[in-house]
Amino acid sequence: MRNPLLIILPLLILCSHAFAYDRLVEKQVFSMKSFKTESGKEIRDLKVGYETYGTLNERKDNVILIEHFFLGKGHAAGKYKPEDKSAGFWDAIIGSGKAIDTDKFFVIASDTLVNVNAKDPNTVTTGPASIDPATGRPYGMSFPIVTIRDFVNVQKALLDSLGITKLRAVMGPSSGSVQALTWAVTYPEAVERVIGVIPGDIDCNPFAIQALNLWMSPILMDPKWNGGDYYGREEPLDGIRLSIKQVIFSTYHYDWASAKFGRAWAAADKDPAQSFQNKYQIESWVDTLVGAFEKLYDANSILYHAKAVQLWSIKDELRKIKARVLLVPSKKDLLAFRDYSRNTERELKAAGVPVEVFELDGGTGHFDGIGSITQAEGAIRKFLERP
């Protein structure tokens, strides 16, 4: 998607709504002794985490694969512990009787390679922060550059290990939509349906490439990044903070910002005109979000994940798709611009792919793909249940 910057949807997980789920979930681990990347490089002792919801039927043909967004992880529904403040990012539509009905479907959500939440105990991923078996030290920037197709190929190996060869659907928000479409061109016989929520275009265009570069730049410019060799030392937290701040802010719309904050000061007695330390409410709000999650993220993993999105393109492979596609864009998206998803619709139809569209109108922009996803519940349910 041209703006797979769209990948990010960060706030997603940051602010995911605390919907009740009918049971607790646990993170499971998939391992591979060796994995060959799209570029031919070998990654040894690869591990990714995954979660499942619902029951796999005897034919193993009731499977829905959920992909996550840039700052997200494979925690799509439920809670790990009853006291958790929030549930998985799409808990509103995954569960008994919901649009993705776990009484009917077996749902799998997987952590990606180079997941940015590398320091989160509930995330399992292999990437630059992982230990290189050859050296006993973190890979750092010696880790191979990986692609979205590498993400998908690892997920395919995971499904193969479970004896699953057919997907009722693969779906995800933001960069999760990128992965879903990559599944459709890479394993067309396995994918019956694709649901791309807040999708972008069919490749990462120059505008999106540069936007991703802006997200990476604060890390690269932080002296503590040290060429990627900061493990065991003080980490480049200033670079991480500024990078994530840009990602988060890009998921919202200016109308939302005006309605929620206006020009209110962060503190009633601290006029921003009197000091650079005095902030507006919106500045303080974003800073608080970043501060709550910055220590879960790995700087190098942010760079690697962003690079994977920059490299993404399926522009010349659309005729391979055999799945039906449902696109769920947001009307006010300032990250995955609506023009991008319109072009995706045109290109898919030109390639002979059946496409349906349902627009979200939650008013927040890109974040509608999480916060307003229940608007699409009827469209998703109908799309999944249609013969």
N, C-alpha and C positions, 0 to 999 in steps of 0.2 A: 504494500500500500504505500502510495507515494509518501504518505506522511507517517510512516510507521514511526515516526516519532511517536506516532500514535502509539507507539508502543508504550507508552507509558502510563498512563493511567494510574499513576502512582498513587494518587490519593486514594485510589481505590482502596488499597488495602489499609492505607493509613486511616481512612475514615470509614471503613466498611460498616454498614448498618448492623446493629445487633439483633438480628431476627432469631427467633427461637427455632431450634432444630430438634427433631424427634429423638436423637441419640448422639452420644459422643463418638468421635472418630479418632483414629490413630494413624500416625505416619508410619508407612512401611518403606522398605528399602529394596531397590533393584540394583543388582551388581553385574558388571561385565568384566571379565579378566582382561579383555583387550577390545578396543573400539578404534576403527579406522575412520578418520574424518574425511570430509568431502575432498580435501586437499591432499589426502594420502598419508597424513601424519597419524601415528599411533598414540592412543591414550590408554594407559594401563590402569587396572583396578578402578574402573569408572563406577560411580554410584550416583543414583538420583532417588529422591523420595517420591512417594505417591500415596494417595488416599483413595478409598473406594466407598461408595454409598449405594445401597440397594443390593440386589441378589442377582448373580449371573445365572441365566437359565441354562437348561441342558444343551440347547443348540448353540449357546454362546453367541447369540445374534441380537441381544438386546443392549448392546454396549454404546454408551455415549462418552466420548473423550472430551474433557474440558481443558482448554489451554489458558494460561494466565498472562497478565499484562507485564510491562517492563519492570516495575518495582514490586511485582507480586510474586507469589509462590503458589504451589499446588494445594492451597487450602481453600477450596471452593465452597464448602458448606460445613455446617456443624461446628462443634467446639471440641477442643482437646480436654478441657476441664470444665466442670459446671460453673466455676467462678470466672471463667474468661469473660472479659467485658464485651467482646464482639465475636460474631461467628464468621465463617468463611465468606469471601467477597460476593458470592452469588447465592447465599443461603436463602434469599427471598424467592428464588425460582427452582431450587433443588431440594427435594424432599417429598415425603408422602403427600400425594394429592396436589402437588405443585406442578408448574409447567413442565419441569423435568422430573417426572413422577418416579420416585424410587420404589414404588410398588410395582412398576412396570419395567423400569430400566436399571441397568447396572452402570453406574457412573464412576469414571476414573479421572482423577486430576493429578497431574504429574509436575514436579519441580523440573525446571529446565537445566541444561548445562549452563555453566557460568552464571548461575542465579545470583543476583545482586545481594540477596539476603544471606550471604555465605556465613555470617556470624550468628544467625538466628538458630537456636537449638531445634526449632521445628522445621528447619529446611535442610534437605540433604542434596548436595550438588557437588559436581566435580568441576574445578575451574582453577584460575590462577592462585587462589588461596589454599588449594589442596596440596597435600604432600606428594612430591614427585618420588615414586618408588626408586628411581635411579639414584637420587641424591639424598633422600631423607629430609629435604628442605622444601618449603613452599615453591611451587613452580614460578610464581611471579610472571614476568613477561616472556618467559621461555615456554609458557603454555601455548599450544597451537591455536592459531586463529580458527574459530569455529563459525558455522553458518546456521541459519534457521533450518536448513535441511538436515544439518547434523542434529539439531534439537529433535526433529521429527524422526530421524533414523534411530535415535536412542529410544524414543517412545515406542517405535515399531518393535524394537527388540524386547521392550518391556511387555507389550501385548503378546508377542510370540511366546514369551515365557509363561504366559497365562493361558495359552492355547486359543487366543482370540485372533481371528482372521478377518472379521467383518465388523464395521462400525455403523451403527444406526445413524450416528451423526458425530461430527467433530466440530467443536464450537469454542469461541473465546472472545473476550473483549480486547480491543486495541491491538497490541502486538500478538495477542492470542488469536485474533482473526488472521493475522499474517501466517501463523503456524497452521491454522485450520486450512487455509487455501493451499499451503505448501503440501499438506497431507493429500489434498485432492489431486494435485498434479504428480506427486511422487508415487502414491499408491492408489491409483484411480479405481482399481477393482475392489479395494477394501472399504471405500468410503461411499455411503449412500447419500448422505446429506452434509452440507456445510452451513453453519450459521455464523456469519461474521458480524459481530456487534461493534459499533463505532469503528467501522473499517476505514481504511484509507484507499489508496490506489493499488495498481497491480505491480508496482515496484517502488523502490525508494528513490524518488526523483531528486534532482540537484538541490531544491529548496529544503527537502527533508534531510538530505545528507549534511547540509550546512547547519541545520538546526540541531542535529545530533552532535555535530562538532562543537557547537556552543555548550552543549551539556557536558561534553568531555573536557573542554578547555580548562575549567577551574581546577580539576584534578591534576591535569598535566602541568599547570602553572604553580601548583603548590610545592614549595621546596621540599616538604616532607614526603612527597610522592617518591622522590629519589629514583627516578627511572623505573619505578615499579618495585624497587627493592626496599620495602619498609616493614616487612614482617619481622616481628620481634623488636621493633623500634616504635617511636611515636608515629602514629598514622596521620595521613593528610586529611584530617577532619575538616579543616577550613574548605578545602576543595570539594569534599563530599557534600558539605552543607550547601554551598553555593550551587553545585550541580543539581542536587535534589530540589532545591528551592525553585530552580528554573523548570524542572520537570513538573513539579506539583502545580505551579501557577499556570502552566500552559494547558492544564486540563479544565480550566474554568472559563466562564464567559463574563464579559464586562457588565452585562445587565445583572448577573448574579452578584458580582462584587458591589455594585451600586446599591442593590436592594438589601444586601446583608450588612454592609459596613458603612456605606456612604463615606463621608469624610471624618468620621468619628476618630477621636484620639484614643490611643491605647489606654492612657490614664487621664482622667478628667483634669488633673492638676499639672499635667506635663504637656505644655504647648509645643508641638513640633517646630514652631518658628523660633523657639528659644534655645534649642540644643539639638545636635545631631543624634544624641542619645534618646531623645523623645520621639516616639514613633506614632504612626497612625495605626488604628485598630487592625486593618488588614495586614500590615507588615508584621505586627506582633502575632497575629493568628498563624501566618505562614511559618514564622520562626519557631513557634511552639510545636507545630506539626513536625517540622524538620528535626527539632531537638529530641522529640520522642522516639525517633526511629534511626537517627544517623549512625548509631553504634552497631546497628544490625547489618549495615551495608559494608561491602568491601570495595575499595576504590578501583582496583584493577578489574574486578568483575563488572563494574559499571561500564568501564571502557570496552571490555570484550563483548558485553551484551549489545552495547550501542553499535559496535563495529559489525556485529552479525546482522543487525537491522539495516545498516547502510548498504551492506552487500546484497540485500534481498531483491530478487526480481523473478517473477514467473511470467513475464510479458509474452515470451515466445512459447509458452507451454500450455496455454489455456485450452487448446483443443484436446488435451489429454483428459480433461475433467469429464467424469461420467456422473458425478453427483448433481443433485438439485441444490441450489444455493438460496439462502435467505439472508439478505443484508439488512442490518438494523442500525442505521446511522442516526446521529443526533442533528437536529435542525440548526443548532447554534454552535456546532463544534468548531473551535478555533485551532485545533491541533490536527485532527483528521478532517480537514475541510470537506464540506458537503460536496464540493465540486469533484473531489477525489473519488468518493464513493459513487457518484453519478457516472464517472468515467469507468469505474470498475463494472458497474451494471451494463454500460454500453458494450464494453469489451467482451464481457462474458456472453452476452446475448449474441454478439457478432460471431463468437466461437461456437454457437449452438448450445450453450449451457442454459438450462431453465433457471430463471432468476425471479425472486419475489423481493419486495422491499416493504419494510415497516419503519416509519420514522418516529424517533423518540422526541418528545418536546417537554423535557423537564426543566429547561431554563438554565442549567448549570454548564452546558457545553459538553466537552468530552466526558466528563464525569457522569453524565446521564447514563452511560453504559453500565454503571454500577448503581448509582443512587435512584435512577428512574427505570430500571430494567423491568419492573413489574408492569409497566405500560405495555410491554411487548409479550406479556405472558400468554394471551390468547393466540397471538400469531405464532409464537414458538410452539405452543401445545399442538395447534392445528398442523403445523409443518412437520412435527415429529410423528404424529399419529396417522398422517395421510399414507395410504398404501403405496 
